[in-house]
Amino acid sequence: MNRRLRRMLSGLLLGVLSTAGAPAAVVVSLDTSTTLLDLSLFTPGATYYAAWQLTGSGQVNNTASVSAFDLGGGTGLDRDAGDPLFGIFTLGPNAASDAGVWQSSATLDLLVNPLDSLSLYSQRFVAGTAFEFLVDFTTNQLAGFPPDAFTFQLYDGELETLLYEVSLDLLSAGEPIPEPSAWSLVLLGAAGLAAQFRRRRGRPKSPCTLKGAPRYERISRTTLPCTSVSR
Amino acid sequence: MCRDPGDLPSIRARTLTLSPNSSTPGLLLATASVSSQPGSALTATVAPLQGSPPVQFNNVRVDNGQVLGDAAVGGASPGDHYFQLTAAASIGASTSALLRVFVRNVCPLTVTPAALPQATAQAPYGPVTFGVSGGTPPYEIEFDTALPPGLALTRRTLAGVPTAAGAFPLPLVVRDAGGCAARADYTLQVAGPACAAKVTPQIQAGLGGFRRNLATGRWSQTVTLRNQGPGALAGPVALVLDNLSANAALFNLSGLTACAAPLGRPFLVVPVGSDEVLSPGETATANLEFVNSQPAAAITYTPRVLAGGTLR
């Protein structure tokens, strides 16, 4: 199977073959064309807070594993005592490293369960020309309850203003009546195909992009309604 | 009912007032006061000087000159009538006065409706058009009191949207071209606002996940309401949070349910467009914000959707 076809199929598989508890993955990516909530652009040299959180509805266990951090030429700032942290999370490979998620080959695992409904990690960085990471997550859900959700947020360096937010509802497949957020996962792959062809025609990259893990495709915000995206 | 204009000049400032005898139309009751000397019992006689009413005053004896008892003027025709009133004291003294009596028609004005239909707060009322018959048109009508907030009388039509519940006395005064005035004492009952109907089976609430804003400390959730039913749903549409977990409070609530049971539940009115109608298949989005006193604890609640009325 050639590379192009493999990309197409993997994009479709992401949504269609996702089953309860099975991992899914997306890439969150920002660059200098990303318009933030205050209508400014993602600005190289600016100091931002990056925050990753997993919230639960108190019914099931879910995990979100964040990795492949790419600062796009920016600089990660060491952990600070004032950085908001909460709940159950695991930082690797060296949990004690001051570099935190900016250390080489860093991984961040967030976990929620019925007793711990918030897992939160945040750390500052000086922006480069892009910002990107990969998140894999499980999709356990009980029907009739709100889904657990993974959210990435970008704040100003003083943590006073929310500047960007993308939230993914961790919906399992087979929900009786999928809501738009659920359909967004189902449509993820199809949207990826559309994005493929658009990008090939030379269209500018969308401000909010989600792309698959190495086996998945970059998907344009203009075709995929990122679940609860604010920008 | 008609009233005499009241100004009844007489030579010695005697006063005489008339009012209609409702049991005998056309029969007027008159009272007069005649001054006299203290301690002297007076009697008075009345004789018409002008006009041709068959006049008969009964009980015209005046005690101590203070009050002339009610007297009847039977069959008086409309217009001015002059009476020479003579009061004689038991001690022989007497006094007299010229009284003018202006007899009006007994007003035959009839106002409809007999009673006002009940209103409902925050709901359109009327229009209620008042009809007048009898007397001499054209007629003028007005309320002799302030109208309940939200209602207005335009010409003969009462309409508007009352804002408050209660019982409002509304005396309506009607005048005809002949100077007759009639009064209808209405009372408008304004019931409390209509309770919204529970429409949860028709509307499905798609609950999104929660996220916490580190700048505000509040939690957000997006809820998508979709009309699954076959018919359009009249708004306003409200998302009610029943059984909200103790660790959470709805921050951007529109109010607490005070109409649709269970009461005291926080709710958020969800915009459904300018026409206030949620068509079949149409969706509306509610963005909830919570304060969570225990971040480790999940925010839980049971969604209930109400529509077509108010909740407070």
Interface residues (C-beta under 8 A of the other chain):
Chain A: Y49 A51 Q53 T55 G56 S57 G58 Q59 P84 F86 G87 P114 L115 D116 S117 L118 L120 S122 F145 P146 P147 D148 A149 T151 Q153 Y155 L159 E160 T161 L162 E165 S167 L168 D169 L170 I177 E179 P180 S181 T227 S228
Chain B: Q204 G206 L207 G208 G209 F210 R211 R212 N213 L214 A215 T216 W219 Q221 T222 T224 R226 T283 P295 A296 A297 A298 I299 T300
